[in-house]
Amino acid sequence: MGFFVKKNPYLEIMFFAVFLLMGCRVKSIGVNWGTQATHPLPPGIVVRLLRDNGFQKVKLFEADSAVLNALSGSGIQVMVGIQNDMLPSIATSVSAAQNWVRRNVSAYISSISVDIRYIAVGNEPFLQTYNGTYNSLVLPALQNIQAAVISAGLGNRVAVTVPLNADVYRSSTPMPSTGNFRELSGRLCFLWRLLESDHR
């Protein structure tokens, strides 16, 4: 024994309108772009693929000149990453931070119109498998990069952030409200206060 449901055109239109409204909530969509691949595509082709498929933002794990050149005039917003192995020099030297910003951000914004909006300080530097290698370097590196961005006249255009992996947070139960931020609570609170003060 079966049953029959009569099609209702108004119901179909309502569902279609709901799906359209749901789609309108997404302002932009982005993708991570790493260059460590066995068969990398030429950067120009990747940029064309990103644009053709509606990606408006991209995160680069490092400041690769060929990739940044390919993004020139693309209209794609860019986050440029600082590799973890660069954190020691940037954390201990304001001039190293200024040189990095000058070479990898200012040069591309001013000369070839790459839309760089963010700098990622490290690549998930608090990741547990790093055994705390970068923990003491992240905040001074972030402060030096922020100072370099401001001194380059980009303070109102380029934001500085630190990418975090989900493993910074742990809970002994399935309920997130019972969890905490590992041994990083103090560092993360300081980081959030610093980022908040920079974005006021």
N, C-alpha and C positions, 0 to 999 in steps of 0.2 A: 504494500500500500504506500502510495506516495502523496505528495501534496504539490499544489501549484501556487506560485507566487506571481501575481500580476505585476508587470513592469510599470513603474511610475516614472514618467519623464521628469517630473518636478524633483523627485528624490535624486535622480541621476544628476540633474543640474546642481542641486545642493551639494552633493558629494564632490562634483567637479570644482565648485566654488571653494569648498573647504580645502581641497588639495592645492588650488591656486594660492589661497591665503597662507597656507602652510609654507609654500615655496617663497612667498614674499618676505617671510621673516628672516631668511638667510640673506645677509647683506653681501657677503663674499665668501669664497672658498679658496683654500690654499693647499699647498703641497710642499713636502720636504724634498730637496734636490741635493743628493750626495753625488760626488764625483768619483768615488771609489767603486768602479764597476769593471767587469772583465771585458765588456763590449759597450763602451759608452757611445751614445749618439752625439753627433756634433751639437754644440750648444744652440746654434741657430735653429736647428730642427726641433730641439726640445722646447725652446721658447714658442715656436709656431704651434706645436702640439698643446702647450699650456693655454695659449690664447684661443685656439680653435675649440678647446674643451671647456672654456669658461672659467679658468683659474685666474683669480685676480691677485693672489698673494703667493710668495714663494719664500721658503727658508733655505738659505745656503749654509752648509755646515762649515765652510771655509770661504775666504775671499779669493775665489778663483778668477783671474783676470779674463780668461776667455768667456766664462759664464757671465760675468758682470758686463763685458762688452756686448754680448748677445742680448742682454736685457735692456740695453740702451733704447729709449723711446718706446718701449713695449707697453707702457701703461701698467705693468705688473708691479705691485708693491713688494719690496724686498726686505728680508731680515738677513743680515750678514752675521755669520758666526765666527767667534774667535776659538780656535782649537785649544783643547786643554793643555797641550804642551807649551803653549805661549803664555799661560797664566803666570808662571813664576816671574818672567821679565816684566810683564805688564803690571803685576801687583807691586813690584818693588821700584818701578821707575815711571814717573809721570811723562818723561820724554819718550819712553818706549810706547806708552799709550798714545801720545800725541802723534808719533810717527805712524803708528798703526792706523789711527783715524785719518790722518792726512793721505796715506797711500791707498787705503781700502774703502774709504767712505767719501771724504771731501773730493778727491780726484774724480770719482765717478759721478757724483751729483753735479758738480760744476761743469765738467768738460763734456760729458756725453749723456747727461740727463737720465741717469739711472735713478729710479724712485726708491731710494733706500730710506726706510722708515724706522727700522729697529736694528740694534746690535745685540746679539746674544753672547753674553760673557760665559764662555765655556760650553761644552756639550754635555749637559746633565752631569756637572762636576761633583755633585753630592751623591752620585750613584754608589750604592753600598759596595759593589765589586772593586771600586777604586781604593777601598780601605782608608778613607780619609786623606788620601794624597793631596787633594786640592782644597780641602775644607777651609784651611786658614788663608788661602790665596784668593778666594772668590770675592769677598767683600772689598779688599783693597784694590783688586783688579777692576771691579765695578766702579768704585769711586774714581779711580784714575781715568777710566774710559769716559765716565760721565763728565769729569773735568775737561778732558780733551775735546769732547763733543761741544761743550759750552764755549771753550776757547776758540774753537773753529767756527763759531757763529751758527751752530746747528742745533742749539738747545731746544728751540721751538719746533724743530722738524724731525729730529731723530731721537727716539726713546731707547733707553738701555734696559736690558732685562737679563735674567738668568733662567735658562731652561731647567725644569725639574722633572725627574722621573717619579712615577707613582710610589717608588719604594722609599721616598722620604717620609711616608706616612705608614703607620702600622697600627693594627687593632687586634686585640686578643679574642675578639668576638666578631661575628658578621656585621655588627652594627657600627657604622662609621663614628657615631657619637661617643663611643668608648675608646677611640684611638688617640694617638698623639704623633708628633713629628720626631720620632726616634730621639737621638741625642742632639738633633739639630735645632731644637726649638728656639734656643737663644739666638743662633745665627740667623734663622729664618725670620724671626720677629724683627731683628735689626735690619735685615734686608728689606722687609716689607715697609718698615718705617722710612728707610732711605728712599725707596722707590716712590712711596706716597709723597714725600716732601719734594721730590724732583718733578712730580706731575701736577703740582698745584698751580 
